[in-house]
Amino acid sequence: MSLDLSREAFDEISSQAERLVFEYFAHIAERPVMAPNHAGKTTAAINVELPLEGRPLEELIAECRTVMDLSRHNGHPRFFGYVASPSTAIGAYADLIASALNANITCWRSGPAGTEIEQLVVRWLGSLIRYDEDAKGLLTSGGSMANMIALLIASRRKTGVEASRKGLWNAGPPMTIYASEEVHMSMAKAADILGFGRDQVRVVGCDEKLRMRVDELVSHLTADRDRGLRPFCVVGSAGTVNTGAIDPLNEIADVAREFDLWFHVDGAYGAPGVLDQRKTDLFAGLERADSVSLDPHKWLFVPVDAGCLLFRDSAAAAAAFSTEDADYIKRHGHADDAAFAYWDYGVELSRRFRALKIWLTLGYYGVRRLAEAISEDNSLAAYLGEIVATADDFELLAPVELSICCFRYVPPNLRGNDAELNRLNERIMAEVQKGGRAYLSNATVNGRFALRACITNFRTTKADVEETVQAVREAADVLSH
């Protein structure tokens, strides 16, 4: 028995699936941002019995529609939670094409065309964010994996490959990493996974703009070096996920050079912000980094999963992953480019053809249109910041650097009472999310609970920003009665 389909069956699948996707994109703004839901509601609405025989296509498509209906919709123009851009149609269809090919982009031999497209896309991304037009690197599941690989490469540079092979890489004094108090949680997690320990991530304080204080960084480094510890990496943020703050990257690069540190920039969210000409100067120094992480699925409107780690020194990256190859993956009869393998530069062996959706998105829209969409997101966040700053019942809690605005609702009777304001705004956020008109997440800014709007959406308009503000006010009114 074959699983191949007749032309008629194939056409029917294509027709029904295409109609479902078209309807979703065409009417996404009419949906609640988050459908009324509870744990178990989805599985209660579909057939959960393992099918011994195939089921009618119409039933399966209907259940796919149910799954879509009960989802949270990142593509909705008033979804401002987390950092999750909507997918474009071209990106969605790129995933279909890549899945049809089903190439394993583990090495050139396994996926020759896909490997070359990924290498091209990596160079494009390096050029796009003004890092390096000839950047090397690889695509990952996301920024967390990219950051972990960067820390591993940085540590191997410090200890040498032989120390790792003999199990001595962590036998000496503790190795230390430096990052601001606003750095992404993936850094501490990566340090834990790699065996350094969370306590070896030195937390550097921030200034009033929530950027790393370079003077404090130098103090930490000097003290640790005098104690005989082994500093090996400093992490700068090119757009923190809490507030969008950009660290003083040029100054950090100077310190990294002085103390012989690997300089990694976490630009998973913010790096594409350099395409907004009004913001370009904020990223000065990013081009001096030893490695940079960025997520095209965060602010280049590419479907999940599409992360990326960029670096210049391929030898340092390869040394970190150098190993005695298992016999079945040895590359017999290949030389030069044809011997290229991604397992020499990263953790994964099996790897999806992630590059196609980035390549098609960049090719279909071009950099200019993507830059305009990113610039508009920044403008809309600034517009929200202006509304907040001029309102009597709101307070802006952080500067609006990129496309994130952090604020809180402040009724007159609670001014100055941070504890009560924290509790009130937490309840407001839950009420807004439950209402389905808009979706805000939260951040903690200087100990204050903030309503956080992250705008990474090409569908969002000023009217959506205004309606979100109204939704917050109406939620506050409901809670006051």
Phi, psi and omega in degrees: 000133181257150174267002175295155183248153171288162178301321181295316180294320179297315179299322181292317177299312181300316183296312184289320179292319179297319179297319180297315180294318179299314179300322181296309180295321185291330188239018186297326182289344180273349181279159165293144182302319174229120182294147172305125190209165173204161182301129179094350183293321181294310182292337176286341185263357181232168178283120184255001178284135176297118186283125174281331177237155180297149180256158179301140181302320182300321179294318182293319178295321177299321179287327172300320178297321177298315178301317179295319181297327185265013181267168167270135192255096180298335182277354179296139184295347176245025170272108183240019181269144174060203175234092185216103180280158176286155173278147169270164177297319182296325178292320179296317180289332175298320177296324177297314181297316181296321179291326177295318177292321176055041178281143175262106187272066179262332176198170182299320181298321183284320181217076187300311181293314181297323178297317181290324176295320179295318178298321178295314181298320178300316177297318179300316182294321176299321178288319183304315183267010175064039177267300181196124181292342179243037184298147172254169177151199182203158175273146184228178177292332181177187183295328181298314178293319179298317180295321180294317178298319180299318179294322178295315178300315181299319182291320180294327176298324182284319187266336186088152184294323184298323179299323179291316183295328182267004179073023184252005188299332181243023183278338181274201177301152181304141176267139188236146181240149184233130181204157182285165179294348178263003184295156181294146182301338182296338181291310178296322179296317179296319178299322178293311182299321183280354174095004177283327184095142181298329182292344180271004170269107181282121182271119182260135181292167183241159177275190184293342177264010178065032176254150180305136174275113185291327178297322178289324175302313180297321179297315178300313183297315181298315180296317181292320179295320179294334179275359178086011178282173185241082174298136181224344184208139170238137183248123172254151180255128174255066183106091179289153182284341178287307188232351184083014180293144178245120180295159176288084192295323180297317180293321178295321178300321178298317180294318180300319179293318182297320185259009179056054179251150167287131181254109178251136176249123174271100178246027186308314176272307199271342188307319178296346177299342178297342179288342174280112186301336178289342186249352189307317184296335180296337184265009180304129182106343178300326182291351180265357183290149173284330178207154180219135171256143172208154182241103174302336178281357177266315186216021170240012170063037179254142180298149172296143002253137181203082173258174182204140169242125178252144173204169178257321189271091180297327181295319179295321179292316181295324180297326181295332184249010181298131182204167174280116185296138167299147187302323186286348177251006177295142187261086182279135172078011179242146178220160176057228186298327182288347178266003183297138178218133180288340178292348175280352186230356183205185187275320188285146168259300172286128184219134177290163174277071184289334189293333188298319183289330176288315179300314181291322179296313179295321181290322184286315184267325186081157185296322184301313182292322177295320178297321178296320179295318179294318179297321179294322176300316178298319180295321180291323176295320177296322178297317176298319178299323178292319178300314181296314185295333183260001182265147179283337186253012177230159176222130177279127186257349179205152175300147177269098184272312180239244185248024178243133176235122179250125184209176174213157175275132184227096174288152185305323185286351181245008180301131179086354181255083186298322182299314180290323178295323176300314181294318181296313183290331174296318178291323178298315180301314180298321181293319178295315179299316181294328183291334175085353179282327181209166180222114175248148171254199183222162173212160173252120182239111182053042177081002182253137178286122183247140165282125188243120177251115177251113185258102176229057191218123181284352179268345186289141178233173176300325179298324178293320177298315181295321179292327177294317176301317179296322179297322178295315181296319181291324176296319178296321179295318178299318184287341181276353181251000000 
